[in-house]
């Protein structure tokens, strides 16, 4: 019986390492500097804003947070941690968090540099607005498909 329990624990650990959440954990640990701490903080705030968020690992190593569609990504570069909101151009941003990718028709991003403070409440509000937008778009799609039938 002990062997089966040990084997199950090993399998659970291996699954955690290959799950999206496990891969994000590994990325944060691998960075080991301000970028890892910033990515961890962003992740915490997203989960606080939306406990139903789903973590994904896409495009060869990009953390992605979804709820009824992509909310945002969390990319790390040498000098910046970038949160790209998939439908950011459609979101109200009263706190002025968006500071990158402002020219496009769809996405908007927040570049966070070393030492910059994150406006936690404004970021949570932006995440919730993105979720609401995704849910409303999903409801519209769902309504259209019922009307066609």
C-alpha positions in Angstrom: 0.0 0.0 0.0 2.8 2.4 0.8 4.3 1.9 -2.7 0.9 2.9 -4.3 0.7 6.0 -2.2 4.3 7.0 -3.0 3.7 6.4 -6.7 0.5 8.5 -6.6 2.4 11.4 -5.0 5.1 11.2 -7.7 2.4 11.2 -10.4 0.7 14.2 -8.7 4.0 16.1 -8.6 4.7 15.3 -12.3 1.2 16.4 -13.2 1.6 19.7 -11.3 4.8 20.4 -13.1 3.1 20.0 -16.5 -0.1 21.8 -15.6 -0.5 25.4 -16.6 -0.5 26.4 -12.9 2.6 24.3 -12.3 4.4 25.9 -15.3 3.5 29.4 -14.1 4.9 28.4 -10.7 8.1 27.2 -12.4 8.4 30.4 -14.5 8.1 32.6 -11.3 10.7 30.5 -9.5 13.0 30.4 -12.6 13.0 34.2 -12.9 14.0 34.6 -9.3 14.1 38.4 -9.5 11.8 41.4 -9.5 10.1 40.0 -12.7 9.1 36.8 -10.9 7.8 38.7 -7.9 5.8 41.0 -10.2 4.4 38.1 -12.2 3.4 36.4 -8.8 1.8 39.6 -7.7 -0.2 40.0 -10.9 -1.3 36.4 -10.7 -2.5 36.9 -7.1 -4.5 40.0 -8.0 -6.1 38.2 -11.0 -7.2 35.3 -8.8 -8.5 37.7 -6.1 -10.5 39.6 -8.7 -11.9 36.4 -10.3 -11.7 33.2 -8.3 -13.1 31.3 -11.3 -10.2 32.3 -13.6 -8.5 29.5 -15.5 -4.7 29.5 -16.0 -3.3 28.4 -19.3 0.2 28.0 -20.7 0.3 29.0 -24.4 2.5 30.1 -27.2 5.6 28.4 -26.0 5.6 29.7 -22.5 3.2 32.5 -22.0 1.0 32.5 -18.9 -2.6 33.2 -19.9 -5.6 33.9 -17.7 -9.1 33.0 -19.1 -12.7 33.3 -18.2 -15.2 32.9 -21.1 -12.2 33.8 -23.3 -8.8 35.3 -22.7 -8.6 38.0 -20.1 -4.9 38.7 -20.3 -1.4 37.3 -20.7 1.6 37.8 -18.4 4.8 38.1 -20.5 8.2 38.7 -19.0 11.0 40.5 -20.8 14.4 41.8 -19.6 13.2 45.2 -18.6 9.4 44.8 -18.3 6.6 42.5 -17.2 3.8 43.0 -19.7 0.1 42.3 -19.1 -1.7 42.2 -22.5 -5.5 42.4 -22.3 -6.9 40.6 -25.3 -9.9 43.0 -25.7 -8.3 45.9 -23.9 -9.3 48.5 -26.5 -12.9 47.8 -25.5 -12.4 48.3 -21.8 -12.8 51.5 -19.8 -9.5 52.4 -18.0 -10.4 55.2 -15.6 -7.1 54.8 -13.7 -5.0 55.0 -16.9 -3.2 51.6 -16.3 -2.8 50.9 -20.1 0.5 52.3 -21.2 1.5 50.1 -24.1 0.0 48.8 -27.4 -2.3 51.8 -27.4 -2.5 52.1 -31.2 -4.2 48.8 -32.0 -8.0 48.3 -32.4 -8.1 45.3 -30.0 -5.4 44.8 -27.5 -4.0 47.0 -24.8 -1.1 46.3 -22.4 0.4 47.4 -19.2 4.1 47.5 -19.0 5.4 47.2 -15.4 9.1 48.2 -14.8 11.3 47.3 -11.9 10.3 49.3 -8.8 6.9 50.4 -10.1 4.0 50.0 -7.8 0.9 48.3 -9.1 -2.5 50.0 -8.4 -4.0 46.8 -7.1 -7.6 47.9 -6.9 -7.5 49.5 -10.4 -6.0 46.3 -11.8 -8.6 44.1 -10.2 -11.3 46.3 -11.6 -9.8 46.1 -15.1 -9.6 42.3 -14.8 -13.3 42.2 -13.7 -14.3 44.4 -16.6 -12.5 42.1 -19.0 -14.3 39.1 -17.6 -17.7 40.9 -17.9 -16.9 41.8 -21.5 -16.0 38.1 -22.2 -19.2 36.9 -20.6 -21.4 39.4 -22.5 -19.8 38.4 -25.8 -20.4 34.8 -24.9 -24.0 35.5 -24.1 -24.4 37.3 -27.4 -22.9 34.3 -29.3 -25.2 32.0 -27.4 -28.3 34.0 -28.2 -27.4 34.2 -31.9 -27.0 30.4 -32.1 -30.4 29.8 -30.5 -32.1 32.2 -32.9 -30.6 30.5 -36.0 -32.0 27.1 -34.9 
